Amino acid sequence: MSRVLRYRVVDVFTDIPLEGNPLAVFYEGQDLDDTAMQRIARELNLSETVFILPPSRRDCVARLRIFTPARELRFAGHPTIGAAYVIRERGIVAPDRNAFVLEEGIGDVPVRLEGGYIWLRTPPIERLGECDRAASARVLDLREWDIVPDSPPQVYSAGNPALFIAVTDRDAVDRVCVDAPALRELEEEIGETIGLFVFAVTPEGAYSRFFAPEYGVVEDPATGSATGPLAAYMMAHGLCSNADGTHFVSEQGTKIGRRSLLHVRIRGEGGRDGIEVGGSVTPVIEATLTVPMKA
């Protein structure tokens, strides 16, 4: 016997179909166990697949479970924003309700609609350590002088640790080719499974790429969970190029043909009132997936 699951694919951080970061959103995940969710995410092989479940907290409108092809995540940005879009579209919240809270593994994540974008508030950000410049360059197959001199590679996390590496220009970002054995060595030294967030400062904000092979994601077109920490890193090293430092855009995914625009708002001096990440959502597919009853 089999069952049919309904889902939607939306492109997040874009208003152009077939750009941005594609996300599969399953409407009714409450009857699926962990193994089934992971197998479905592996089958679809997108950066993430999200399952909407009833909340366990009264102040949340839904609970999200988020999977890459390789593992479950406590928090992720484009699944949060894409799921919020679907939740509004399906009437899980009233159509005139422009702010609500989603329950995720990391805790409550507030989202809101403003200016045509859906915004999430980044969970608390931690700085976890610093990495050797030469080792970081080796992992990226770059030269050490491609890394910005006064901005040492550092690990930040808002739920998913990532090594942030500022390089000199867009060309250096586009030349990155991850050395998997060198990355495993670096992870052993750090004691964490990490993603690699490589970026160059631009007049608009940043030009970025993100790699997470240990998560089953060779290259992610848009990484909302790392963009709040990106803002924290840029502020710490004086890299916010906007005059007031309160709003910038990270362009990601362009190198792989999935241009994504991630908008960042830094609220309060140094982000003391929170860092928000927002963007557009474009629906592209409505579909069903047939799975065995015990998938």
C-alpha positions as CSV (number, residue, x, y, z in Angstrom):
1,M,0.0,0.0,0.0
2,S,1.0,3.6,-0.6
3,R,0.0,7.1,0.4
4,V,0.0,10.4,-1.6
5,L,1.6,13.5,-0.1
6,R,0.9,16.9,-1.4
7,Y,3.7,19.5,-1.6
8,R,4.7,22.8,-3.2
9,V,8.0,23.9,-4.6
10,V,8.8,27.6,-4.2
11,D,11.8,29.6,-5.3
12,V,13.0,31.6,-2.3
13,F,15.0,34.9,-2.4
14,T,13.8,35.7,-5.9
15,D,10.8,37.0,-7.8
16,I,12.0,35.2,-11.0
17,P,10.9,31.6,-11.5
18,L,13.8,29.1,-11.7
19,E,16.2,31.4,-9.9
20,G,16.7,31.7,-6.1
21,N,16.8,28.6,-3.9
22,P,14.2,26.0,-4.6
23,L,12.4,24.5,-1.6
24,A,9.9,21.7,-1.2
25,V,7.2,22.4,1.3
26,F,5.0,19.4,2.5
27,Y,1.7,20.6,3.9
28,E,1.0,17.7,6.4
29,G,4.0,16.1,7.9
30,Q,2.5,14.9,11.2
31,D,2.1,11.3,10.1
32,L,5.7,10.9,8.9
33,D,8.5,9.7,11.1
34,D,12.1,10.9,11.0
35,T,13.2,8.2,8.6
36,A,10.4,9.0,6.1
37,M,11.2,12.7,6.2
38,Q,14.9,12.1,5.6
39,R,14.2,9.7,2.7
40,I,11.9,12.2,1.0
41,A,14.4,15.0,1.3
42,R,17.1,12.7,-0.2
43,E,14.7,11.8,-3.0
44,L,14.0,15.4,-3.9
45,N,17.7,16.3,-3.5
46,L,17.1,20.0,-2.9
47,S,19.2,22.0,-0.5
48,E,16.3,21.7,2.0
49,T,12.9,20.1,2.3
50,V,10.5,21.3,5.0
51,F,7.5,19.6,6.6
52,I,4.7,21.7,8.2
53,L,3.3,20.2,11.4
54,P,0.9,21.4,14.1
55,P,2.7,23.5,16.7
56,S,3.4,22.2,20.3
57,R,3.4,25.8,21.6
58,R,0.3,28.0,21.7
59,D,2.2,31.1,20.6
60,C,3.3,29.5,17.3
61,V,1.2,28.9,14.2
62,A,3.1,25.8,13.0
63,R,6.1,23.6,13.7
64,L,8.7,23.1,11.0
65,R,11.0,20.2,10.5
66,I,13.8,20.9,8.0
67,F,16.0,18.4,6.2
68,T,18.9,18.6,3.8
69,P,19.5,15.4,1.7
70,A,21.8,14.2,4.5
71,R,20.5,15.4,7.9
72,E,17.9,17.4,9.8
73,L,18.6,21.1,10.7
74,R,17.5,22.9,13.8
75,F,17.1,26.1,11.8
76,A,17.4,27.2,8.2
77,G,16.5,30.5,6.5
78,H,15.0,29.8,3.1
79,P,12.8,27.0,4.5
80,T,11.5,29.4,7.1
81,I,10.7,32.1,4.6
82,G,9.3,29.6,2.0
83,A,7.2,27.8,4.6
84,A,5.9,31.1,5.9
85,Y,4.7,32.0,2.3
86,V,2.9,28.6,2.0
87,I,1.3,29.0,5.5
88,R,-0.2,32.3,4.5
89,E,-1.2,31.1,1.0
90,R,-3.0,28.0,2.5
91,G,-4.9,30.0,5.1
92,I,-3.2,28.5,8.1
93,V,-3.1,32.1,9.3
94,A,-5.6,34.8,8.4
95,P,-4.7,36.6,5.1
96,D,-4.4,39.9,6.8
97,R,-2.0,38.6,9.5
98,N,1.4,39.9,8.6
99,A,3.4,38.7,11.6
100,F,3.5,35.3,13.4
101,V,5.9,32.8,15.0
102,L,7.2,29.5,13.7
103,E,8.4,26.7,16.0
104,E,11.7,25.2,14.9
105,G,14.4,22.9,16.5
106,I,16.3,26.0,17.6
107,G,13.3,27.6,19.2
108,D,10.8,30.2,18.2
109,V,11.5,32.1,14.9
110,P,9.4,35.3,14.4
111,V,8.5,36.1,10.8
112,R,6.7,39.1,9.2
113,L,5.6,40.5,5.9
114,E,6.7,44.0,4.9
115,G,7.5,45.7,1.7
116,G,6.7,42.6,-0.4
117,Y,9.3,40.5,1.4
118,I,9.0,37.9,4.1
119,W,11.4,38.6,7.0
120,L,12.7,36.3,9.7
121,R,14.5,37.3,12.8
122,T,17.8,35.5,13.1
123,P,18.2,33.4,16.3
124,P,21.1,34.4,18.7
125,I,24.4,34.4,17.0
126,E,27.6,32.9,18.5
127,R,31.2,33.3,17.5
128,L,32.8,29.9,17.9
129,G,36.5,30.5,17.0
130,E,39.0,31.5,14.4
131,C,40.8,29.6,11.7
132,D,44.2,29.8,10.1
133,R,44.3,31.9,6.9
134,A,46.6,29.5,5.1
135,A,44.5,26.4,6.0
136,S,41.3,28.3,5.0
137,A,42.8,29.3,1.6
138,R,43.9,25.7,1.0
139,V,40.3,24.5,1.6
140,L,39.0,26.9,-1.0
141,D,41.9,26.3,-3.5
142,L,42.7,30.0,-3.2
143,R,46.0,31.8,-2.5
144,E,46.5,33.2,1.0
145,W,46.6,36.7,-0.3
146,D,43.1,36.3,-1.8
147,I,41.8,36.5,1.8
148,V,41.2,40.1,3.1
149,P,44.2,40.9,5.3
150,D,42.5,42.4,8.4
151,S,39.5,40.0,8.5
152,P,40.6,36.5,9.8
153,P,38.4,33.5,8.9
154,Q,36.1,32.9,11.8
155,V,33.3,30.5,12.7
156,Y,29.9,32.0,13.5
157,S,26.6,30.2,14.1
158,A,22.9,30.9,14.4
159,G,22.2,27.2,14.7
160,N,24.5,25.9,11.9
161,P,28.2,26.7,12.2
162,A,29.9,28.2,9.2
163,L,33.4,29.5,8.5
164,F,33.2,33.0,7.2
165,I,36.0,34.0,4.8
166,A,36.2,37.5,3.3
167,V,38.1,37.5,0.0
168,T,39.3,40.4,-2.0
169,D,36.8,40.5,-4.9
170,R,34.1,38.7,-6.9
171,D,36.6,36.9,-9.0
172,A,38.1,35.3,-6.0
173,V,34.7,34.2,-4.8
174,D,34.0,32.7,-8.3
175,R,37.3,30.8,-8.3
176,V,36.6,28.9,-5.1
177,C,36.8,25.1,-5.5
178,V,36.4,23.2,-2.2
179,D,39.1,20.7,-1.4
180,A,37.0,18.0,0.5
181,P,39.9,16.3,2.3
182,A,41.3,19.7,3.4
183,L,37.8,20.6,4.7
184,R,37.6,17.4,6.7
185,E,41.0,18.1,8.3
186,L,39.8,21.6,9.2
187,E,36.6,20.3,10.7
188,E,38.6,17.9,12.8
189,E,40.8,20.8,14.1
190,I,37.6,22.9,14.8
191,G,35.7,20.0,16.3
192,E,32.6,21.0,14.3
193,T,30.9,20.1,11.0
194,I,30.9,23.4,9.2
195,G,29.7,25.1,6.1
196,L,32.0,27.5,4.1
197,F,30.7,31.0,3.5
198,V,32.9,32.9,1.1
199,F,32.1,36.5,0.2
200,A,33.5,39.8,-1.2
201,V,32.2,43.2,-0.1
202,T,30.3,45.1,-2.8
203,P,28.6,48.5,-2.8
204,E,25.3,46.8,-2.2
205,G,26.6,44.6,0.6
206,A,28.2,41.2,-0.3
207,Y,28.7,38.8,-3.2
208,S,28.6,35.3,-1.7
209,R,28.8,31.6,-2.1
210,F,28.1,28.8,0.4
211,F,29.3,25.2,0.5
212,A,28.1,22.4,2.8
213,P,29.2,19.0,1.5
214,E,28.9,17.3,4.9
215,Y,25.2,18.3,4.8
216,G,24.7,16.9,1.4
217,V,24.7,20.3,-0.2
218,V,27.6,20.8,-2.6
219,E,26.7,24.5,-3.1
220,D,23.7,26.3,-1.7
221,P,22.0,29.0,-3.9
222,A,20.9,31.0,-0.9
223,T,21.7,30.5,2.8
224,G,19.4,32.5,5.1
225,S,20.7,30.9,8.3
226,A,24.2,32.1,7.5
227,T,23.3,35.6,6.3
228,G,22.5,36.9,9.8
229,P,25.9,35.7,11.0
230,L,27.4,37.2,7.9
231,A,26.1,40.6,9.0
232,A,27.6,40.0,12.5
233,Y,31.0,39.1,10.9
234,M,30.9,42.1,8.6
235,M,30.1,44.5,11.5
236,A,32.8,43.0,13.7
237,H,35.4,43.7,10.9
238,G,34.1,47.0,9.6
239,L,33.0,45.6,6.3
240,C,29.4,47.0,6.1
241,S,29.7,49.4,3.2
242,N,26.3,51.1,3.5
243,A,26.4,54.6,5.0
244,D,24.4,53.7,8.1
245,G,25.1,50.0,8.1
246,T,21.5,49.1,8.7
247,H,20.5,47.5,5.4
248,F,22.4,45.6,2.8
249,V,22.0,42.8,0.2
250,S,23.9,39.6,-0.1
251,E,23.9,38.2,-3.7
252,Q,24.3,34.5,-3.7
253,G,23.9,31.6,-6.1
254,T,24.9,33.6,-9.2
255,K,27.8,31.4,-10.1
256,I,25.6,28.3,-10.3
257,G,22.8,30.1,-12.3
258,R,20.4,30.5,-9.3
259,R,20.8,34.2,-8.5
260,S,19.4,35.0,-5.1
261,L,19.0,38.3,-3.3
262,L,19.0,38.1,0.5
263,H,18.1,41.4,2.2
264,V,19.5,42.1,5.6
265,R,18.3,44.6,8.3
266,I,20.5,45.3,11.2
267,R,18.3,46.7,14.0
268,G,20.0,48.9,16.7
269,E,23.7,49.6,17.1
270,G,25.6,46.4,16.4
271,G,22.4,44.5,15.9
272,R,21.4,44.7,19.5
273,D,17.7,44.8,18.5
274,G,18.1,41.8,16.2
275,I,19.2,41.0,12.6
276,E,16.5,40.2,10.1
277,V,16.9,38.4,6.8
278,G,14.2,38.7,4.1
279,G,13.4,38.2,0.5
280,S,10.8,37.3,-2.1
281,V,9.1,33.9,-2.7
282,T,8.0,32.7,-6.1
283,P,5.8,29.6,-6.4
284,V,6.7,27.2,-9.3
285,I,5.3,23.7,-8.7
286,E,2.3,22.0,-7.1
287,A,2.8,18.2,-7.0
288,T,2.2,15.0,-5.2
289,L,4.7,12.3,-4.0
290,T,3.6,8.7,-3.7
291,V,5.4,6.8,-1.0
292,P,5.0,3.4,0.7
293,M,2.9,3.5,3.9
294,K,6.0,2.9,6.0
295,A,8.4,5.1,4.0
